[in-house]
C-alpha cells in the first residue's frame, strides 16, 4: 500500500476529499492509500488513469522507484514503464524517496507521542 505524508493528505483534502475516504492509518501509525477492490482509491479503471494525477501523493510520483532491504534504489519490475527510467532518474527519485520515507516515519512517530 502506498504510504502517505501529511502533505499528501492535506493536498488531497484541499481537492475536496475526506481523508477517511481515501486513507487509513496502519498499526504502525503510517497513513496509506485505500484500495477499492484491486485498484487505488484514485484510479479510474474505465479511463486507465489516476483521477488526481496532478495532486497525487509524492510516492506515486516517484514510482516505480523503490528502496530494497539493503537501501539500494531499485525499480518495480511489475511496472510497464520501469524500463523507461534512466540511471540518473533512478538516483534522483531514489534520494527523494529516501527523504519521503524519513518524513513519513517521523510523522508516524509524532502520532504515537
C-alpha positions as CSV (number, residue, x, y, z in Angstrom):
1,X,0.0,0.0,0.0
2,X,1.2,3.5,-0.8
3,X,2.3,5.4,2.2
4,X,1.2,9.0,2.6
5,X,2.8,12.0,4.2
6,X,0.8,14.7,6.0
7,X,1.4,17.0,3.0
8,X,-0.1,14.4,0.6
9,X,-3.2,14.2,2.8
10,X,-3.5,17.9,3.1
11,X,-3.2,18.4,-0.7
12,X,-5.9,15.8,-1.4
13,X,-8.2,17.3,1.3
14,X,-7.8,20.7,-0.5
15,X,-9.2,19.0,-3.6
16,X,-12.4,18.2,-1.5
17,X,-11.7,14.6,-0.5
18,X,-12.1,13.3,3.1
19,X,-9.0,11.6,4.5
20,X,-11.3,8.9,5.9
21,X,-12.5,8.1,2.3
22,X,-9.1,7.7,0.7
23,X,-6.7,6.7,3.5
24,X,-6.4,4.6,6.7
25,X,-3.8,4.6,9.5
26,X,-1.9,1.3,9.8
27,X,-1.0,-0.2,13.2
28,X,2.5,1.3,12.7
29,X,0.9,4.8,12.6
30,X,1.6,5.4,8.9
31,X,-1.3,6.6,6.7
32,X,-1.8,4.6,3.5
33,X,-4.0,4.9,0.4
34,X,-7.0,2.7,0.4
35,X,-7.9,0.4,-2.4
36,X,-11.3,-0.1,-3.9
37,X,-11.2,-3.7,-4.9
38,X,-7.8,-4.2,-6.6
39,X,-7.4,-0.5,-7.6
40,X,-6.1,2.5,-5.8
41,X,-8.9,4.8,-4.5
42,X,-8.0,7.4,-7.1
43,X,-7.5,5.1,-10.1
44,X,-10.2,5.2,-12.8
45,X,-10.2,1.8,-14.4
46,X,-12.5,2.9,-17.2
47,X,-10.1,5.6,-18.3
48,X,-6.9,3.7,-17.1
49,X,-5.6,6.7,-15.3
50,X,-5.4,8.4,-11.9
51,X,-8.3,10.8,-11.2
52,X,-5.9,13.0,-9.2
53,X,-2.7,12.8,-11.2
54,X,-1.8,16.5,-10.6
55,X,-2.4,16.1,-6.8
56,X,-1.2,12.5,-6.4
57,X,0.9,11.5,-3.4
58,X,4.7,12.0,-3.8
59,X,5.2,8.3,-3.5
60,X,3.1,7.8,-6.6
61,X,5.0,10.4,-8.5
62,X,8.3,8.7,-7.6
63,X,7.0,5.2,-8.6
64,X,8.3,2.8,-9.9
65,X,11.4,3.6,-7.8
66,X,11.7,1.6,-4.6
67,X,14.3,1.1,-2.0
68,X,15.2,-2.6,-1.2
69,X,16.2,-4.1,2.2
70,X,19.8,-3.2,1.6
71,X,19.0,0.5,1.0
72,X,19.6,0.3,-2.8
73,X,17.4,2.1,-5.3
74,X,15.6,-0.4,-7.4
75,X,12.7,-0.4,-10.0
76,X,9.5,-2.3,-9.5
77,X,9.6,-4.9,-12.3
78,X,5.8,-5.0,-12.3
79,X,5.6,-1.5,-13.7
80,X,5.4,-1.5,-17.5
81,X,7.2,1.9,-17.5
82,X,10.1,0.7,-15.4
83,X,12.3,0.3,-18.5
84,X,11.9,4.0,-19.3
85,X,13.7,5.1,-16.1
86,X,17.3,6.2,-16.6
87,X,20.0,5.5,-14.1
88,X,20.1,9.3,-13.4
89,X,16.4,9.4,-12.8
90,X,16.6,6.3,-10.6
91,X,19.2,8.1,-8.4
92,X,17.3,11.4,-8.2
93,X,13.9,9.7,-7.4
94,X,15.6,7.3,-5.0
95,X,17.1,10.2,-3.0
96,X,13.6,11.9,-2.9
97,X,12.0,8.6,-1.9
98,X,14.5,8.1,0.9
99,X,13.7,11.6,2.2
100,X,10.0,11.0,1.9
101,X,10.2,7.7,3.9
102,X,12.1,9.6,6.6
103,X,9.4,12.3,6.7
104,X,6.6,9.7,6.9
105,X,8.4,7.7,9.6
106,X,8.9,10.9,11.7
107,X,5.3,11.9,11.2
108,X,4.2,8.4,12.4
109,X,6.5,8.7,15.4
110,X,4.8,12.0,16.3
111,X,1.4,10.4,16.0
112,X,2.4,7.9,18.7
113,X,3.8,10.5,21.0
